[in-house]
């Protein structure tokens, strides 16, 4: 393999509302945390444990506006993207670092009523485009 791959797939729940930032020229980004959960059994105690991992997500422009309009805290979403690390200096001169998921594709997994029009809103699933067959599985 000659190339490299930077691809992330996550299915999780929004931990907060989407925070939008608008820039000169009309571009925007939306940021929000996404929680993924894992349940496992502690082998020594037999206790069932839950672990939550938090991911910082970033969506851009039209995708950010769609997410802001239709997603809210607690909603379940399928995300595809890539990992991006960045650094900056805060006001005191300290270097800060963060790792984010730059979202390239998403599918809403919750159906929601749109308060303005009273209709169900959902993102089309990629599987809707697949041909159907008569196989039992």
Residue pairs with C-beta under 8 A, 6 or more apart in sequence:
6 82
6 83
7 80
7 81
7 82
8 79
8 80
8 81
8 82
8 83
8 101
9 78
9 79
9 80
10 34
10 36
10 55
10 78
10 79
10 81
10 101
11 36
11 76
11 77
11 78
11 79
11 109
12 34
12 35
12 36
12 37
12 55
12 76
12 77
12 79
13 34
13 35
13 74
13 75
13 76
13 77
14 32
14 33
14 34
14 35
14 71
14 72
14 73
14 74
14 75
14 77
15 32
15 33
15 34
15 35
15 54
15 73
16 32
16 33
16 73
17 32
17 72
17 73
18 30
18 31
18 32
18 59
18 64
18 67
18 68
18 71
19 30
19 31
19 32
20 28
20 29
20 30
20 64
20 65
20 68
21 28
21 29
21 30
21 31
22 28
23 29
27 60
27 61
28 60
28 61
28 64
28 65
29 58
29 59
29 60
29 61
29 64
30 58
30 59
30 60
30 63
30 64
30 65
30 67
30 68
31 56
31 57
31 58
31 100
32 57
32 67
32 71
33 54
33 55
33 56
33 57
34 54
34 55
34 57
34 77
34 79
34 101
35 52
35 53
35 54
35 55
36 52
36 53
36 55
37 50
37 51
37 52
37 53
38 50
38 51
38 52
38 53
39 48
39 49
39 50
39 51
40 48
40 49
40 51
41 47
41 48
41 49
42 48
42 49
55 101
56 98
56 99
56 100
56 101
57 79
57 81
57 100
57 101
57 103
58 84
58 100
58 101
58 102
58 103
59 67
59 103
59 106
60 102
60 103
63 103
63 106
67 106
70 108
70 112
70 114
70 121
70 123
71 77
71 108
72 112
75 108
75 109
75 110
75 112
76 109
76 110
77 106
77 107
77 108
77 109
77 110
78 106
78 107
78 109
79 101
79 103
79 105
79 106
80 103
80 104
80 105
80 106
81 101
81 102
81 103
81 104
81 105
82 101
82 102
82 104
83 99
83 100
83 101
83 102
84 99
84 100
84 101
84 102
85 97
85 98
85 99
85 100
86 97
86 98
86 100
87 95
87 96
87 97
87 98
88 95
88 96
89 95
89 96
90 96
106 123
107 123
107 124
107 125
107 126
108 121
108 122
108 123
110 122
111 120
111 121
111 122
112 120
112 121
112 122
113 119
113 120
113 121
114 120
114 121
